[in-house]
Amino acid sequence: MKDRTILHCDLNNFFASVALLSHPEYKDKPVAVCGSAEERHGIVLAKNYVAKKYGVQTAEVVWKAKQKCKDLIIFPPDYELYNEYSKIVRGIYEKYTDMVEPFGIDECWLDVTASRLLFGSGEEIAYKIKEEVKKRTGLTISVGVSFNKIFAKLGSDMKKPDAVTVITRENFREKTWGLPIGDLLFAGPKTTKKLNSRGIYTIGDIIKCDDFILRKTLGIGGVKLKNYAMGFDESLVTPVSDSYKPKSVGRTVTPPYDILDGETVWKIFIELGEDISRTLHEKNMVATGICVHTRTVNLDVKETSRSFSDAADCSIILAEKAMALFDEVYRFDMPLRSVGFRAINLKQKENMGFQADIFGNFTEQMKKDTIENSIMSVRKRFGNDSIKRCRVL
C-alpha cells in the first residue's frame, strides 16, 4: 500500500500577524497581542518574532513581558477578525482537498493523497498553498509534509516562519530522533518531565525504552508515544462539518479575581450552563454526565466527573449537577483561579427515550425545561442579552 501524503499547515504567530496587517508600520518592531492589562488575566496571547528575540513568551503576564521589552507594542485580541482570516485560509486549503481537519483556529491537517494527480507531490502542493495564503491574506504559514499526522505536525514546527519541511519514511529517523521528546505531539510538560526522570530526553531515546517501563511511567500513553516516534500513526484526517457531533461541551473561566466561595462558583456555573446548553440545543444533543474542572492559585488542576441517568440539556439543571459535584469534591482550603465544567457522555436527543430519575423530581425538572425554552425563545428573537437570570446580575 502506498503511503498517504499528509500536510500540517500552521499560520505563523497568527494573532500578532493579523494585528500587523492593519499596522504594517510596526512590522519590524516588537509586537504582542495581550489580554486586558488592567485585569489579572492580562497575559501575552501571541507575539511576533521581534518580541520573541527579547525573550517575550506566550502566556506570561504583561508586566513581565514589558520588563523584558520596554518598547513592546501591545494590541488587544480581535477574535472576530481571527475567525474571518481563519475561514479564508481554510477556504484555500479546501481548493486542494476536502480532507481538512482543524487543530485550533490557526492549524489544520490536510490529506492530499488523492490530490497528487492534479497538483503534484506533497511538497509541491505545500509550496502552492503557502504562496497562495501569502498572496491572498498577507499571512505566512509553515507546512510539514509527511506520511502521517504526527510527523506532519512535527515538520511544521521544525522550520518557521514561511517554510516547508518534508519528513519521509526514509529520513524520519535522521530528522526527528535527535529532537527533544517534548517536540512530539502529546508529549506535554508533565509527560516530558516524567520521561526525563527515566533518562528519555530525545525522541530517539524513547525507542530504546522497554514497553513495561513506559506503561509504568505513563500508562498506555507511553507506548503510544513510542509508536509515534517509530512512525506508527494511522490516525485519519477527519474533516469537521456542520453535522459534527462533539464528545463533550464545556467552558472554563479565569476571572480577574480569586474565587473564594461557593456562591461565586454558583454564579459562574449558571453563566457557563447557559452557554453549554445553547450548544447542546444547536447540536440536538443531551448530556448524561458532568465533569467539573478546578485550578487553584498555586496552579493545581483537578477534574472530577460523574454520570447520571436523567439526560439533560437544560442550563439550570446542568449547573445544579455541576455545583453538587463541586460541593462534594472541593472545600476551599485554597482559593481558585479558574473553574468550569463540561457536559459529557453526550447522546443524540432523538435516540434517547426519556428516563426520569426515581429519586428525583420529574415535575420540577419539566418546569425548569419549560422556563428554559421560554428564555431561549426570547433570546432568539431579541438577542442573548435581552433576558438574564437575577442571580448573575
N, C-alpha and C positions, 0 to 999 in steps of 0.2 A: 504494500500500500504506500502510495506517495505521501510525503509529509504535507501537512497543512501549511498555509502561509498566514501568519497572524501578525498584525501590526498593533502596537500600542502608541497612541498619539497623546501627547501631553502638552497643553498650552503653557508656555514658559511664563512664570511669575504672573499668572493670569490677572488677578485683581489689580496689581500695580501696573501691568502693561495696558489694561483697559483705561485706567486713570490717565496714563501718559498720552493716550490717543487724543484726548481733549487738551492736553497741556504739553505739546512737543518741546516747548522751551525748557522743560525740566529733564529732558531726555538724558543728559549727562550728569545730572545731579542725584544725590541720594534721596530716594522716594520710598515711602511706606504707606500702606493702607491700614488704618488702625480703627479700633472701636473707640467710643467716646472717652477722651482723656479725663473728662470731668467725673466719670464713673469708675468704680473699681475694676470693671471688666475691660478697661481700656488697654487692649493689647495689640501687638503687631499681628495683623492678619496676613499680610504679604509685603514683600519688599523687592526692589529691583536689584540688579547685580552690583550697582554702585554702592548701595546701602549695605549689601552683603559684605563688601570689602572692608567696611568699617566694623564688621562684627555684629551688625544688627541681625537678630534671629526672629523667626516666626514664633509667635506665642509668648514672647517676652513682654513685660509691661512697658508702656510708652515712655515713662520717665527714665527707665533703664536704657532704652534704645537712644533717647536723647542725650544721655550721658556719654554714650559711645560716639554719637554723631550729632553734635550740637546744631548743625545746619540741616538736619533731616527735615524734608518736606513731607507733611502728613496730609493725606486725603481721607475723607470718610468713606465707608463702603457704600456701594450703589448696586444692590442685588438685582434690581430690575434690569439694569444695563448689562450686568454679567450674564443674566439669563438670556438676554437678547443676543449677545455675541455668541454664547454657547450654542444657541439654536442655529445661528448662521453657520458656524463651523461644523456642526453635526450634519447640516444640510449638504455641505461639501463632501463629508465622508460618505454620505448616502448616495452620491453620484457614482461612487466606485464599488459599493457593495450595500446590500440591505442587511448584512450581518454586522450590526453596530451595537456594542454593549457599553453604555455609560459607566464610568467608575468615578463618581463625583461630577461636579459641574465642569471640570476642565480636563478630564481624561476619558479616553474611550479605547476599547479594544475593537479591532476590525478583523473579520475573517475574509481575506481576499483570495482565498484558494481558487474559487470559481471565476475570479475576475482577471486571472493572469492571461487568459487567451485574448482578452480585449485590451488590457492596459499594460501588459509586460510583467516582469518579475516583481516580487515583493518590494525589492529595493527601488525599482523604477516607479512603482506606484507610490511608495513613501515620498520620494522626491517630488512627484507631481502634486500630491496632496499638500505637502509642506509649502511649495511655491504658490499654490492657489490660495491657501489660507493667508499667506503673507500679502499677496496681491489684493485680495478682496477685503481683508479686515485690517491689515497693518500689524497683525499679531504674528508671533513666531511659535512654532511647535518643535518639539523633539520627538522623533519617531524611532521606536525599536521594532526591528523586523526579526521574526524567529519562527520556529516550528511549533511553539506552544505559547500560552498566555503568560506564564511565569517569566520566561526568558525575554519575551517581547517587552514586558514591563521593565525588567532589569536593563534591557538595551536602551530604552528611552531615558532612563536615569543616568546612563553612563556618560553621555555627552550632551551638554546644554550650553547655551541655547541654540536653537535653529540648526539641528543636526539630525543625521540618520545613522543608526548603529545596527549592524546586521550580526546576529548570533545564529550560527548554523549547527546542525548536528555534528559536523566535522570539527568546528572550532570552539564549541561551548566550554570545553574543559579549560582550554588555554585562556579564554576570555573571562570566564566567571569564577573559576575555583580559587583564584587569588584574591577575590574581593572580600571585604568584611562580611561576616554572616548576617549582620543587620541590614545589608543591602537586599537580601532575599525577601520577596513579598511574604507577609505574615510573620516575619521574624521581628516583632516589635521590641521595644526597650527591655521589658521584663523577660521576654523569651531569650533575647540576646545575653542578658546578664546571667541567666541560668546556664546557657550554653557555654559562656566564657568560664564559668566556675568549673566546667568539665574539660576545660582546655580547648574548646572549639571556638576559634577566633575568625576563621575564614570559611567560605562556602565549601572549599575543598576539604576542610577538616571534618565536616560532618559526615562526609562519605566514609571516612575511616572509623567512625564511631559505631559500636555494636548496637543493634536494634534494641536489645534489652536495656542498655543504659539510657537510650533515648526515650523509651517508654517510661522508665523510672523517673526521668527528669521532667518530661513534658507530656507524658501520656501518648496517645496515638498521634497527636500533632507533631511530635518529634520525628516519628518515622515518615510522616507526610513531607516534612521539610527535607529530609534526606532524599526521598524520592524526587522532589522538585529539583534538588541540586544535581541529581543524576539525569535530569531531562525527562522524567516520567510525569508528565502532566497532560492528561487527555480532556481536561475541562473544556466545555464548549463555549464559544462566544454566543451569548444569549441576548438577543435584542429585547428592549423594553418597549412595549407598545401601550396603547390606551387600555388594552384589556389585561395588562399586567396586574396580578394579584399579589400584594405583599404578604410576607410571612408574619410580620408584626407591624404595628403602627405605634410610634412613641414620640415623646417630646421630653427634653430636659432643659432647664433654665438655670442660668447663673446670675442671680440678681446683684445689684450694686451694693449689697449689704450682706452680712452674715445672717443665716436663718437660725433663730434662737428658740422657736417654739412651734408646737403643732398647729396652732391657729394660722400661722403664716404658711405652713405647708399645705393646709387645707385650702386656703385661698388660691395657692398656686395650682393645686390639683384640679380645682374647679375650672380654672382657665385652660389648663392643659387638656382636661377631659373634653371640653367643647371642641378644641382643635382636632383631637383624636377621633371624636365622634363624627365630626364633619367628614373626615377622610374615610371612615368606615362606611358611612352612608353613600359617599360617592362611589365606592368600590362594591357596594351592596354586600358587605361582609359583617359578621358579628364575631365578638371575642369570647373565648371560653377560658381565658386565663389573664392574669395580670403579672407584670414584672416591675418592681419598684427599684429605682436607682438612687443612691445617695453618694455624695462626695464631701468629706469633712474638710475643715480648714487646713488640716495637715495632709490633704490630698489622698486620704484612704478612701478607696472606692468599694462599694458593696452593692450587689444586685441580688434580690430575693424574688422568687416567682411562686405563683400558686394557681392551680387550675380550679374551675368551678363548673357546675353542671348547667346553671341557668344562663345561657348565652345572652350577651348584652351588646348593644351599640349606643345606649343612652349615656350622655355625658355625665350626668349626676350619679348614675349607678356605677359607671366605671371609676369615677372619682372616689365614691364611697368605698368600693372594693380596694382601691389603691391605698386609701387612707387607713382602712382597717389593717391591711398588711403592714403598712408603715408603722402604725402604733404598736404592732406586735413585735417588730424587729428593732426599733430604734428608741433609745432612751434619753437622747440629748445630753449625754456625758461630754459631748464636744459639739460646737456649732457647725452648721453645714454651709458649704459654699455653693453647692448645686444640688438639685433634687429633680426627680422626674419619674415618669412611669410609662410603660408600654402595654398596649393591648396585644396579647399573644394567643397562640393556638387559634388562629383565625379560620373561619369557615364561611362558605357561600351561604347567604341568607336563605335562598330558595331551596337549598339542600337540607335545611335544618328544620326538623319538627320541633316546636316549642316544648321544652321540658321545664316545668316550674319546680323550684326548689321546695321540697316538702317541709323544710324548716323555715322557709322564707314567707314573705307576704305578697301573694300574687296580685291582689287588688292594688296595693301600694305601688308595685312595680308598673302596673298598667297605667296608673295615674301619672307617674313620672314620664313614661313613654309618651303619653298624650300631651303633657306640658312641653316636652322636648320637641315634638312635631310642630306644635304651635309656634314655639320660638324660632324654629328653622324656617317656617313659612314667612314669618315677619322679616327675618334677616334676608331671605331670598328676594323679598320684594323691596325692602328699604335699606339693605346693606348690613354687614356684620356688626357695626357699632350702633345699630338702631335700637337694640334691646340688650340689657345686661342684667345679670343676677346681682341683687343688692350686696351680697357678701363680698364681691370682688371690687366694689367701688371704693 
